[in-house]
Amino acid sequence: SKDLGAHELSEEKEQQQLEELPEEE
């Protein structure tokens, strides 16, 4: 259970970081 929670938190952090990155084309 704890592992699953930590994994989900990690994914959320990664998604937030990606969203913060500026979009360059």
Phi and psi restraints in degrees (range 20) as a CNS / XPLOR table:
assign (resid 1 and name C) (resid 2 and name N)
       (resid 2 and name CA) (resid 2 and name C) 1.0 -58.6 20.0 2
assign (resid 2 and name N) (resid 2 and name CA)
       (resid 2 and name C) (resid 3 and name N) 1.0 -42.3 20.0 2
assign (resid 2 and name C) (resid 3 and name N)
       (resid 3 and name CA) (resid 3 and name C) 1.0 -59.9 20.0 2
assign (resid 3 and name N) (resid 3 and name CA)
       (resid 3 and name C) (resid 4 and name N) 1.0 -44.6 20.0 2
assign (resid 3 and name C) (resid 4 and name N)
       (resid 4 and name CA) (resid 4 and name C) 1.0 -59.8 20.0 2
assign (resid 4 and name N) (resid 4 and name CA)
       (resid 4 and name C) (resid 5 and name N) 1.0 -46.2 20.0 2
assign (resid 4 and name C) (resid 5 and name N)
       (resid 5 and name CA) (resid 5 and name C) 1.0 -59.6 20.0 2
assign (resid 5 and name N) (resid 5 and name CA)
       (resid 5 and name C) (resid 6 and name N) 1.0 -46.1 20.0 2
assign (resid 5 and name C) (resid 6 and name N)
       (resid 6 and name CA) (resid 6 and name C) 1.0 -62.7 20.0 2
assign (resid 6 and name N) (resid 6 and name CA)
       (resid 6 and name C) (resid 7 and name N) 1.0 -40.0 20.0 2
assign (resid 6 and name C) (resid 7 and name N)
       (resid 7 and name CA) (resid 7 and name C) 1.0 -62.8 20.0 2
assign (resid 7 and name N) (resid 7 and name CA)
       (resid 7 and name C) (resid 8 and name N) 1.0 -43.9 20.0 2
assign (resid 7 and name C) (resid 8 and name N)
       (resid 8 and name CA) (resid 8 and name C) 1.0 -63.1 20.0 2
assign (resid 8 and name N) (resid 8 and name CA)
       (resid 8 and name C) (resid 9 and name N) 1.0 -41.9 20.0 2
assign (resid 8 and name C) (resid 9 and name N)
       (resid 9 and name CA) (resid 9 and name C) 1.0 -61.8 20.0 2
assign (resid 9 and name N) (resid 9 and name CA)
       (resid 9 and name C) (resid 10 and name N) 1.0 -41.4 20.0 2
assign (resid 9 and name C) (resid 10 and name N)
       (resid 10 and name CA) (resid 10 and name C) 1.0 -60.6 20.0 2
assign (resid 10 and name N) (resid 10 and name CA)
       (resid 10 and name C) (resid 11 and name N) 1.0 -44.7 20.0 2
assign (resid 10 and name C) (resid 11 and name N)
       (resid 11 and name CA) (resid 11 and name C) 1.0 -62.3 20.0 2
assign (resid 11 and name N) (resid 11 and name CA)
       (resid 11 and name C) (resid 12 and name N) 1.0 -41.5 20.0 2
assign (resid 11 and name C) (resid 12 and name N)
       (resid 12 and name CA) (resid 12 and name C) 1.0 -62.0 20.0 2
assign (resid 12 and name N) (resid 12 and name CA)
       (resid 12 and name C) (resid 13 and name N) 1.0 -43.1 20.0 2
assign (resid 12 and name C) (resid 13 and name N)
       (resid 13 and name CA) (resid 13 and name C) 1.0 -61.5 20.0 2
assign (resid 13 and name N) (resid 13 and name CA)
       (resid 13 and name C) (resid 14 and name N) 1.0 -44.1 20.0 2
assign (resid 13 and name C) (resid 14 and name N)
       (resid 14 and name CA) (resid 14 and name C) 1.0 -61.6 20.0 2
assign (resid 14 and name N) (resid 14 and name CA)
       (resid 14 and name C) (resid 15 and name N) 1.0 -43.9 20.0 2
assign (resid 14 and name C) (resid 15 and name N)
       (resid 15 and name CA) (resid 15 and name C) 1.0 -62.7 20.0 2
assign (resid 15 and name N) (resid 15 and name CA)
       (resid 15 and name C) (resid 16 and name N) 1.0 -43.1 20.0 2
assign (resid 15 and name C) (resid 16 and name N)
       (resid 16 and name CA) (resid 16 and name C) 1.0 -61.7 20.0 2
assign (resid 16 and name N) (resid 16 and name CA)
       (resid 16 and name C) (resid 17 and name N) 1.0 -43.5 20.0 2
assign (resid 16 and name C) (resid 17 and name N)
       (resid 17 and name CA) (resid 17 and name C) 1.0 -60.8 20.0 2
assign (resid 17 and name N) (resid 17 and name CA)
       (resid 17 and name C) (resid 18 and name N) 1.0 -43.8 20.0 2
assign (resid 17 and name C) (resid 18 and name N)
       (resid 18 and name CA) (resid 18 and name C) 1.0 -62.2 20.0 2
assign (resid 18 and name N) (resid 18 and name CA)
       (resid 18 and name C) (resid 19 and name N) 1.0 -41.4 20.0 2
assign (resid 18 and name C) (resid 19 and name N)
       (resid 19 and name CA) (resid 19 and name C) 1.0 -65.2 20.0 2
assign (resid 19 and name N) (resid 19 and name CA)
       (resid 19 and name C) (resid 20 and name N) 1.0 -33.4 20.0 2
assign (resid 19 and name C) (resid 20 and name N)
       (resid 20 and name CA) (resid 20 and name C) 1.0 -71.7 20.0 2
assign (resid 20 and name N) (resid 20 and name CA)
       (resid 20 and name C) (resid 21 and name N) 1.0 -26.9 20.0 2
assign (resid 20 and name C) (resid 21 and name N)
       (resid 21 and name CA) (resid 21 and name C) 1.0 -63.0 20.0 2
assign (resid 21 and name N) (resid 21 and name CA)
       (resid 21 and name C) (resid 22 and name N) 1.0 138.7 20.0 2
assign (resid 21 and name C) (resid 22 and name N)
       (resid 22 and name CA) (resid 22 and name C) 1.0 -72.1 20.0 2
assign (resid 22 and name N) (resid 22 and name CA)
       (resid 22 and name C) (resid 23 and name N) 1.0 142.8 20.0 2
assign (resid 22 and name C) (resid 23 and name N)
       (resid 23 and name CA) (resid 23 and name C) 1.0 -86.9 20.0 2
assign (resid 23 and name N) (resid 23 and name CA)
       (resid 23 and name C) (resid 24 and name N) 1.0 120.0 20.0 2
assign (resid 23 and name C) (resid 24 and name N)
       (resid 24 and name CA) (resid 24 and name C) 1.0 -123.6 20.0 2
assign (resid 24 and name N) (resid 24 and name CA)
       (resid 24 and name C) (resid 25 and name N) 1.0 131.2 20.0 2
